[in-house]
Amino acid sequence: MTIDYSKWDAIECSSSDSEEFTNADANDDDYDDDFEGEEVVERDTGKKKNDENEKEPTKRDDEKRDALHENYDVVVGERLFKEDEKLTKMKEMFYDYTIERDMKRVEKEYREKQKRNPQDFSMTYEPSGEKEWRTIGTNIFSVALCEFPKTLRKFLKRVGREWVETFACTVRREELKKEVYLPKEDSYHVSICCVQDVAKDDENVGVLGKPDDALDDEQLIAIMRKLVTITKETNGFIELKPVGVRLGTDGGVVLACEIDKTLQELREKTIEATMEATNGLFTGRAKPMVLITIARTLENPIVTSFQSKVIKIFKEKYERVYLAPIRIKSIFFSHETRWMHEKIDYRCELMLGKENGEALEDFDEYLIRRRERRERNDDDSDDDDSDDDDDDSSGWDSDEYKKACEKDKVGLPGDLMRVLNNYIDIRREVGDEG
């Protein structure tokens, strides 16, 4: 089957709870630390020579990757990133988690108070004021590389933190530092292809497709069956060759890698599998470059003279930095319920050159469980982090508490959240008037 590369969307340079960066922990994760696993060594090898015998589309992919160099050439007095509209659209993929986090805290405090005194319905809301970005809910099935050495992950984390400092070199330093999203170490990945790339429920935001475009279970099983066959027939390994840190045009900071022949074949075969499963209707997003997202910048400031100099230093430090090749012997098929692998509801590792037959049975069982949850109206993409929740919910379930709620018409937890939201809205209105 001939692949229609015109259907490939422009790459989004992104991926998980951002982490607050302070000077105190700036040197926590020295890249030269000794860790188990493959060694990753920084080395400057200079400009990569083009191979004239390189075949399409690999050569085209390399040209796209090399074109990212130009994004370092910022101009004082102009926007930092060249595609302001795309950056704004990409920002729709994130939301300020501060209020939601505060509500969880208030709800937990309220629940503890009810355990001690079911008649006490008083509550106090004190906003934390610390902005924290989180990705939106999604309904994505993707094929990706996820297994990287710990040293590589720590290198990516270090670069992300340095970018926060670089990006924040303006008059609004402290404010801008909060406008950069940094993925968690365990969410770094190279996306090969999203066989289903749609929004959750009725959302239609950012770069995602409409929920109605989601594949049915039969199509997903057909794709997984094909992936099992593809990986069984793929001998050897993928060699991931990082070539340096690049800037996207829409706020992304990424580690760019060379196109590996094995990875290229897997990508094409995954696209074919998706097209076959959907009778030629391509619903996925293929990735035209091999990138690992390090940071996502969510604001596009006017470049100052000082910031231009700092970005130049960042460029000189990382643009030509190469890392030792990494051998990867598996791909992952995942159901992503928060964008950029921030939350994975299902993940299956498929080893190259192996049978992987049990993966098909496991995936079929997952789809059955997912259907059952839907029938119970139990949203499988609701993902309150376990560390935010109190496992002991007996305070909510006590008959005494329910009677008290009925008497005072306060309601159960969902109603409590609505009351708190109304309270926040009132506080906002008062603040605006003041």
C-alpha positions, -999 to 999 in steps of 0.1 A, spaced: 0 0 0 13 35 -9 14 59 20 0 93 14 24 115 33 3 146 26 -20 134 54 7 139 80 0 168 103 26 192 114 45 177 143 34 189 177 64 193 199 50 185 233 42 158 263 29 157 327 26 174 359 50 203 358 76 204 385 86 236 404 122 245 398 143 261 425 179 270 427 182 246 456 176 216 434 192 229 403 222 205 406 203 176 420 205 155 388 240 159 374 241 142 340 274 126 347 261 106 377 265 69 376 233 50 369 224 15 359 216 8 322 231 20 290 256 48 292 246 81 276 275 103 268 274 140 256 297 147 227 299 174 200 304 158 166 298 189 145 274 192 116 258 161 103 266 153 66 237 145 43 238 111 27 230 117 -10 219 81 -13 194 84 15 159 74 4 126 92 8 108 99 31 137 96 55 156 123 37 126 146 39 122 139 76 159 148 81 154 181 62 124 190 85 145 182 115 174 203 103 151 232 95 144 235 133 178 250 136 164 283 122 140 287 152 170 297 174 175 328 153 152 350 173 149 387 166 148 414 193 115 432 193 96 402 177 78 372 191 100 344 204 81 317 185 72 321 148 37 306 149 18 325 175 -16 310 164 -3 275 167 12 282 201 -22 296 213 -40 265 199 -15 242 216 -21 260 249 -57 248 247 -42 213 254 -33 225 289 -52 240 318 -43 256 351 -46 228 376 -44 252 406 -82 255 413 -88 218 408 -60 210 432 -73 235 457 -107 220 455 -93 186 463 -76 200 493 -107 218 505 -128 187 499 -104 165 518 -103 190 548 -141 191 547 -144 153 547 -120 151 577 -141 177 595 -173 157 588 -157 126 603 -151 145 635 -184 164 636 -211 155 611 -230 186 621 -202 210 611 -208 223 576 -185 253 577 -157 255 551 -129 279 543 -112 284 509 -78 299 507 -64 299 471 -28 286 469 -20 310 441 7 287 426 0 280 390 4 244 378 -2 232 343 -19 199 335 -29 183 302 -65 178 291 -83 145 290 -79 126 258 -90 93 241 -57 84 222 -44 51 212 -7 55 202 24 36 193 55 49 209 90 43 222 90 47 260 120 28 274 150 51 278 181 50 301 177 69 334 207 90 324 189 102 293 157 111 313 178 131 337 195 149 309 161 158 294 149 170 327 180 192 332 176 208 297 139 215 305 148 233 337 175 253 319 149 263 293 126 276 321 154 298 333 162 310 297 126 316 289 121 336 321 149 361 314 126 390 310 111 417 332 82 394 340 106 367 351 86 350 379 54 351 360 68 337 328 85 308 347 50 296 354 42 296 317 63 265 308 51 230 311 77 203 319 69 166 314 76 141 342 106 119 337 85 88 333 64 104 305 92 111 280 85 92 248 90 92 210 56 90 193 56 69 162 20 72 153 -14 79 170 -38 54 154 -66 73 172 -60 109 182 -93 124 194 -105 144 223 -123 131 253 -161 131 254 -175 161 236 -143 182 238 -128 194 205 -98 215 214 -63 221 204 -48 196 179 -72 167 187 -99 153 164 -136 150 172 -147 123 196 -170 109 169 -139 99 150 -129 73 176 -124 37 163 -146 10 175 -133 -21 194 -133 -43 163 -110 -18 145 -87 -14 176 -84 -52 179 -76 -54 141 -48 -28 146 -34 -47 176 -34 -79 157 -15 -63 130 10 -48 155 16 -82 169 24 -95 135 46 -65 126 67 -68 158 71 -105 153 85 -100 118 108 -71 129 141 -86 139 169 -67 156 164 -33 174 158 4 169 188 26 172 178 59 186 204 85 176 198 119 193 214 148 174 206 178 196 180 200 212 158 221 189 130 247 192 97 243 175 78 272 160 49 268 184 65 267 218 80 232 219 115 224 230 126 189 218 154 165 215 157 156 178 169 122 166 179 107 134 154 85 115 163 48 121 155 24 92 137 -1 116 117 28 132 108 41 97 95 7 87 75 3 119 59 37 113 49 29 78 35 -5 87 15 11 116 -1 36 92 -9 8 69 -25 -12 97 -46 18 107 -58 24 72 -66 -13 66 -86 -14 99 -106 17 89 -112 7 53 -89 35 41 -101 62 64 -69 74 81 -79 87 116 -44 88 132 -16 113 133 17 100 120 48 117 133 71 130 105 101 134 128 116 115 157 114 138 187 112 137 225 95 167 241 115 184 268 93 214 275 62 232 262 63 270 263 27 284 267 33 321 262 50 339 233 68 370 246 85 398 227 122 390 227 144 413 247 181 420 240 191 401 271 169 371 263 183 370 228 218 366 243 207 339 267 189 319 240 221 321 220 240 306 249 213 278 252 217 272 214 254 269 215 253 245 245 227 221 231 221 226 194 250 204 183 251 181 213 249 145 203 241 116 226 254 80 223 230 59 203 204 39 223 193 4 214 156 -1 218 140 -35 215 103 -28 219 75 -5 211 45 4 233 8 4 224 -10 27 249 -44 42 256 -37 77 267 -64 94 288 -44 126 294 -24 141 267 14 136 263 13 104 282 5 122 315 -20 94 322 -20 60 306 -51 38 312 -36 8 293 -1 1 281 13 -30 264 50 -36 255 56 -54 222 90 -69 219 107 -69 185 112 -103 170 90 -120 196 56 -137 194 37 -112 217 5 -133 213 -5 -128 249 -6 -90 243 -36 -95 220 -56 -114 246 -47 -88 273 -58 -60 250 -91 -78 243 -97 -81 280 -90 -44 285 -115 -35 259 -141 -57 276 -134 -40 310 -136 -6 293 -171 -14 278 -183 -25 312 -172 7 327 -190 27 300 -222 7 307 -219 17 343 -212 53 333 -179 50 351 -156 73 330 -123 55 325 -106 88 318 -114 104 351 -79 103 367 -76 120 400 -41 112 412 -41 87 440 -19 109 461 -46 136 460 -73 113 473 -80 99 507 -84 61 504 -106 60 535 -140 72 522 -160 60 552 -167 95 562 -188 101 531 -207 68 533 -219 70 569 -256 71 574 -252 98 599 -235 120 574 -260 114 547 -289 123 571 -271 155 581 -267 164 544 -303 158 537 -313 179 566 -292 208 557 -296 203 519 -258 204 513 -257 172 493 -229 147 487 -194 153 473 -205 163 438 -228 190 452 -200 201 475 -178 208 445 -205 228 429 -210 249 460 -172 255 462 -171 264 425 -199 290 430 -179 303 460 -148 307 439 -168 325 412 -182 350 438 -147 355 451 -134 363 416 -162 387 409 -155 405 442 -118 406 433 -125 420 398 -148 447 412 -121 456 438 
